[in-house]
């Protein structure tokens, strides 16, 4: 990819127009060779004492393993039992104490401008990784899914950006029942379900048809690749379109899928010269670099040009807790709070007299005050942060709503009774609802509360 192509891609991602579609080539362990699907296939074969002499096809191991088991002349397993066996193998591997979320998945899910994801895999690794930064709404496409469990993309999802990310399991999610795809005939049935219009995830599919797709490491069989591209296109592949797909996979120039796309799908760009894992790493690096530049421009503006009437005021001990404050700031950005809606002074030195007044004015005009509590701050005898907390205490007496001061503990252990700085005692903070954000990363409860506060602030502003 040249620089112009990268720039266009990043611009579209920042504008919320791109949806990543994630395949098995990204589910690699730290050695960069071992795939999750390969380990599951080996465990499945081992459970039936079946030894395959030839190596299983890379990233197609599960289909091959199931096919070999079903081809046995003696002690052939029941197909229905294989789903439970595969589910057991997946969960056993993911429960290993040293099993880590694959680096490409971690990098991809850290890109906060992605609001929709599609996974072709039945495991929940993407959901686990996403939950580190946001709430996740998992939407499962499965012909056998009970009606009571069927969900789809909410019709107003675009109005709720920052509240949660939506993840579609296109071929089902692992369970001890035939509710996810484990072989090619399953894939065919799931494809038919979409074509026949009975998929019950029609809103999500419509959203895909309106956006640019980033197909990364999908390793589609020829027929399934053609189907997926057509199913997610609003018109024939041969017709000109305003949307594009970027297919990052190890396709050879002479493969039939490559030739088909070159002839009939001009809007699909194939990137086969860069491995999917390396592509994600470079995308993550460029996105972070661009984001850091934006934050640097914000931080480098004249300190006299300070915000007023912000949604959140982040108050912290500058000498000891800047990295934790940075993490909380990023978490708020991921929740959809704009930089201009937060007061966050990144300077590590105590402010001068003139700027102190601006800070105190910011406290008097913000909607929510977030003091970061730490043992390190607790041990300081004197710091401007304590004046900030006293100013918040004074304003709290004039406020007619409950959630103004929301103390956030940033130490690993949640122990509100430990924090006895004078402003904490003077303000009777023991009566407040303390939150926990270890190292500045909000836990699920704090994330839910912050999301609720953002909604209330937006609603109040609209009125």
N, C-alpha and C positions, 0 to 999 in steps of 0.2 A: 504494500500500500504506500502510495506517495503522501506527502504532507497535506495536499489538498483533500484527498480522500479521508484522511484522519480528521482533518478539521471539520468536514461536513458531517462525519459520523458523530463526533463529540458535540457539535451544535445540535444535532437531532436528539441525541441522548439527553442533553441538558434541557431540551424543550419537551421531554416526555414522549417522544414519538417513536421510540425504539423498544422492542420487546425481545429479550434474549430467549432462545429456545435451546435448552441444554441437553446434550446427549452423553453417552457413556464414555467418550474419550476424555472427558474432564474428571471422571471419577477415578483418579489415580492416587495411589499411596505415595509417601514421600520419596520412594526410590524412583518415581517417574515411570515405572514399568508395570507394576502390579495393579490390575484394575479390580474394582469392587465386584464387577460382574464375573470376572474370571475366578475370584475366590469363592463366590457363591456357587458357580458351576462346579468347581472342584469339590466343594463340600457336599453338593447334591449327589454327584457321582459316587463319592466315597461312602455316603450313607447307604447306597445300594451295592457296594463292593464291585462297582464297575470300573474297569481300568481301560482308558482309551490310549492307544499307543501314539497316535498322531496328535500334535498340538491342536487345541481348539482354536478356531478362527478368532483373531483379536477383536474384542468388543462385540462379538456375536456368540460368546461362549455359552450363554444360558440357553439360547435356542438350540444350539448343537447338542448340549448335554441332555435336554429334554427329549430331543429327537432320538438320540442314542438309547435312552431308557425306554422309550415307547417302541423301539425296534427290537427289543429283547424277545427272544423266543421263549425263554424260561424266566419265571418270576417277574414277569412284566408288571410294573406298578400301575395302580389305577391313576388315571390322569387327574382326578379330583384331589388325590392325596398329594400330588406334586406341588400344588399351590401352597399347602401348609408346610411342606418341606422347604420350599424356597423361602417362604416368609421366616421360618425358623432360622435358616442359614443367614439371612440378611440381618436379623436382629441379634443373633449370636456374635457376628462379626462387629456390628456397630456397638455392642456392649463391651467390647474388649477395652480394658483400662487404658491401653496405649493407642487406641484408634483415634485419629485426628481427622477433622473435616479436611478434605483435599484442598490444597492451596488454591487451585484455580476456582473452586467453588467459593472459598472465603473471599478471594479478590473480587469475583463477579458480584457477590451479594453486598459487598461494601460500597458499591457504586449506588449512591442514594437517589440518583435520577431515574433508576429503573423502578417502575411502579407495578408492572406486570411481568411475571415469569411463566415459562412453560417448561416442564421437565418431561423427558421421555422415559425416565427411570422410575421404578416403584418405591425406591427408598426415600427417606425424609431428610436427607442431608442438606438440601437447599433450604428447607424450612428451618432446620436447626440453625444454620448459619445466618439466615435472615433475622431470626429472633434475637440475635445479638445486637441488632440496631433498631428493630421495629416490630410491630405486631404483624402477624401473618394470617391471612385468610386462605385456607387450603380448599381448593375446589377440585373435586375428583370426578373424572369422566370414566364411567364403567357401566356397561350394559346391565350388569348383575347387581348394581348398587341398590339397596332398598330405597323405596320412594321417600321414606322419612329422612334419609341422609342426603338426598339430592340437593345441591346448591348450585348457584350460578353467579356470575359477576353481577353485583348490584347495578341497577340501571343508572344510579347517581354516583357511581364510583369515582368519576373524574372530579366531582365536587368535594371529594373527601381525601384528596391527595395529602399525604403526610400522616394520615391516621393509621393506615395499614397498607401492606403490600399484598398483592393477590397472586397466588401460585396455582397453576393448573397442572394436574397430573393427567396428561393426555391419554396414557395407557393404564390408568388405574394406580392405586396405591397398595403397597404390600399388606396383605392380611392372610390369615390361615384359611382362605376360601377363594374360589375362582372369581375374584374381583379385580384382578390385575393381569396384564399380559406377561406370559413367560415363554411364548414361542410364536412363530410366524403366523400360525392359523389364528391365534388370539389377535395379533396385530391386524389381520384381515378383518376380523369381526368388529374390532374397534373402528377401523376405517369405514366399514359399511355403516356402522351406527352414525357416523358423522355425515356420510353421503346421504343416508336415508332421512336425515333431518330429525332423528330421534335421540340425539346425543344428550339433550337436556342441559347443555352448556352453550346454548346458542348465542347468548349475549357476549360471552368470552370470545367465541369464534368470530363474531362480528367485530369485536374490538381488534382482533388480530388482522382482520381484513383491511382495517383502516390505518394500520401502522407498518413501519419498517421492521422487518424481522432479522434478527441476528442469530443465524443457525450455527451453533458452535459444537463441533465434535459429535454430530448426530449419528454418523455412520449408518445412514439409511440404506437398506437394500434398494436397488434401482426402482422397483415398483412403488415402494413406500415413499421414497423421496418425491416421485412424481405426484403421488396422491396428496402428500402433505402440502406441497407448494400450491396445488390447484385448490385444495380445500380452504386454504387461508388466503386465497386471492379473490377479489370481488368480481373478476372477469377472467376470460380465457388467458392462459399464459402468453399466448402469441400476440395479444392485444397490448397496445401501449398503455402504460399506467403511470400514475404519479407516485406510486410507492415502489420500494425496492426491497429485495432480500440480499443479504450478504451471507454466503455459505462458506464457512470455514471448516474444511475437512480435507482428508488426505485422498482426494480423488485424482485418478490418473487421466491425462489428456484423452486417452483412447477409450475410457470407460463409457458405457452406453448412456449413463446418467449425465455425464459431462457433455457428450455430444448432443443429447436431447436438449439440455438447457441452453447450449450455445445456439441451437437452431430455432428453438421455439419459446425460450424464456429470456429475452434480452435484458429484462429488468433484474435477473438473478446474477449477481456477480460471484464468481467462484474464487476463493483464495485457497489454493492448495500448496503454495510455496512457504507457508508459515504454519507450524503445528498449532492446533487449537490451544494447547496449554500456553505456548509462547504468545499467541495472540491475546489471550486474556491478561497475561502478565503485562504486556505493553499497553493494553487499553487501560488497565488499572493504574499504571504509572502515569500515563498521560492525563487521565481524569483527575488524579490526585494533584498532579502538577498544576493543572488549570485551576483547580479549586483553591490550592494554596496561594496561587497568584492573586485570585480574587480576595481571599482573606487578607493577604498581605497589603493589598491596596486599601482595604477597609482599615487595617491597623495603622497604615502609614499616613492616613489623612491627618490633617491638623487637629490636635487634641482640643483646640478651642471650638471646632465644629462638632459638637457633641449632640447625640440624640436626646429627644425629650418625649415624654408620653409613650415610653416603650412598653412592650408586653411583659418582658422579663428583665430583671436586674440581677446579674450574677455577681455576688459579693464573696470575695475569697481573700485569704492571706497571700498577698503577692509574693512574699519571700519563699513560701513553702508549698503552695498548692496550685501554681499555674498549670502544670500538665493536667491535673484533675479538672480544673476549670475549663481547659481547652476541650477535654473529652465531653463534658456536659454541654458545652457550646455546640459541638458537632452533633450531639444527640438531638438537640433542639432544632438544628438545621434539618436533620433527617425527618423530624416531625412536621416539617413544612413551615417552621418559623423563619422569617427572613432576617438577614443580618441586621437590617435597620430597625427591626422590632426588638432587638436585644441590646442592653447596655452591658458591654464586656470590655473592660480596660485591660489590655494585655501587658501593660508596662509593669515590670517587676520592681521598679523603684517606687517608693511612696510618693504620692502626688504632691506637687507644690501647692502653695496656699491658694492661688487663683483657681487651679483646677479642682481643688477640694470642693470649692463652692459649686462648681458644675456637677460634680459627683453627687453632692447632697441634693441639688436640684433634681437630678435624675431619679433619686430615691423618692422624692416627693411627688413625682409625676408618673412613676411606673405602675403597672397593674399588679404584678406579682414580684415579690422579693425572694430571691433564692440564696440564702446564706450557706456556704459550704463549711461544714464542721469537720475538723480533723484533730487528731492528737497533737500534730505539729503546731497548728494554730492555737490550740488550747494552752500550750506551754509558753506562748509569747506573753511577755509582761505588758508590752505596749505596741500598738499598730493601728494604722488608720482604719483597718477593717472593723475594729471595734466601734469606732465612731459611726461607721456606716450602719452597723447593727443597732446602735442606740437611736440613730435617725429613723430607722425603720420602726423601732418600738414606738417612737413619738408619733409617727404617722398612723400606725395601727390603731391608735386610740380614736382617730377621726374617721375611720373607714367603716362602712356599713355592710361589708360582706366578709365571710369567714376566711377565705383563702387569700391572704395577703402575704404573710411570712410563711414560707414553706422550707423549713430547715432540711438540708440534704447532708447526710453523713457520707463522707467519701473514703473513710477507712474501711478495711476489709470486714471488720466485725461491726455488727449493728448493735450498739449499746448506747442509747440516748442518755442514760443517766450519767455517763462519763463526762459529758460536756458541760462545764460549770463556769465558763467565762462570764464576767460580770453582766454583759448585755443579755446573755441567755437567762441568767437569774432574774435580772431586773424586768425583763419582758415576760416572765413566767412562761417560757417556751415549753416547759414540761406539759402544758395543756395543748400544745400544737401537735399536728400530725407529722412526725418525722419521716423522711424518706431515706432510702438507702441507694447509693450509687457508688459501689466500690471502684476506686480509682477514677471516679467521675462518670462511670458507665451506669446509667439508671437500670435498676432491676425491673421486672415486669410490672410490679405494682406502681412504681414511680412513673414508668413510661405511660401506663394507663391514666394516671392522674394528670400528668403533663398534657397528654392528648386531650383530656376532658377540659383542662384549663384553656387550652388553645381554642377549642370549640366555643367555650363560653365567651372568651374575649372577642372572637370573630362575630358571634351573635350580638354581643353588646355593641360592638362598633357599627354593625349593620343597622341597628335600631337607632 
